């Protein structure tokens, strides 16, 4: 039997804002969630349900008020900001609704950014890795184009390549196709699935698009800060 | 575009600093050179003679309550050879030159003029007062029968090189001396009165054979002259006056000029700093989403801080390189075009290479310091808030 490896685990995670004030509000309530290696998961829910907050906590961009978060075997509650930053850089990649590419850089340079931030990579190796990723996402002929000279679909594919640069175990994508036309959205989704299948990278995709969600392995539904349903897409 | 504007602003600021500094430094160096190459940095003279009151054995009964200050006769500095030898061992002192100064009359035919006669040892004295630089005719030979006179005195007495004049001192002694050189000190009064003879000639005319009335000194650090003068007076017991006290107004003017130059530099520097800071603050706001993404990708606060500090430093550095070149060029062109009525340069231009190095370094440091606040703001951005914009 093949052992399933956990990429991320949330245990009774809560998140509150304005703590200690009369307007304190809890937006996430006792979230328990496990993401395994190689999963392709959709996170759905109405606007204001807490999806983005959950994504930020899972991405170590924000801290939970209560509960525990494991990235792999690493419990993150006791880590300081530097360790959190390092862990985030090495284990998690982000794709947002907007690509957030640096417009003055080429596609290749944008993909190399996380590797530059990490310092440990020789330039040749960085370029080779960035080129390989752009090729995997069908952008080899665009690698020297400035980011702002590319179409929305191409920009989002560059953003995915950038998220994959550090070979993370988990990619968190917040409405990655939200700004794209149907054809481009379909291309981007298929490319993410291809990367998931080829590299075994876990994807968690926040979306309002049920067609997209149905093409994932698992769908998690959040309503009012609680996970109300987890089901296989086949269901 | 924004970067271009701020680099231009920095360049203009640095150009102003370089231009002003080079100009004022040259002007000041020229003033000081003119003043200090025609007089010693420190002059030692014998202490004033003072009358002593007569007292009885009781210290509180004074017989002569009014004490008349005695007339100060010309007299030699006691033990001047010993003082000279001692001072020549002081590392702060460059040259020690004993001189004999007194009044006399220069007579030629029916014309006579009162003069200040300076008996000098040319070997040392010309190292302090660069008389050869002011010579307009003849040479600075200084044998016992020779005399150097100013242009105005030559005009008044109707004499020229090789002519002889009678020099009579108050002691009654007189000599016939040959004019071997005529100088122009750039001051009409000085050209009318100043004359130079050999030390031995002056000693004989003033009836002080073997004595000197002054010991002239030059020092390495002209601004330390007053301190050195005080030390010399304390050690030797003679009166020591530095150029700072004998030219108090000039020194005050030099200091005022230095202060105004410093103030200009400070205010221009501040305006450059605020310019860089304001551009970087806007840059942080404009790039907050990029900063958020970099933080999400694992960039530490320290890395973000360094990026903006480096940006500030580079803005200052780039602007200062252009500004230093522009300022240096501007002052050179100004100097080339601004001429005196006779076509000669107004004053020699002194452009120290260190001025450019200091200006560039200061601008780069100013850029880094100015970037500190925006850089901290960038580093402390919450990535979630930054990405949301």
Interface residues (C-beta under 8 A of the other chain):
Chain A: X56 X59 X61 X62 X81 X82 X85 X86 X88 X89 X90 X94 X96 X100 X102 X113 X114 X117 X118 X162 X166
Chain B: X289 X290 X292 X293 X294 X295 X296 X297 X298 X299 X300 X301 X303 X383 X384 X387
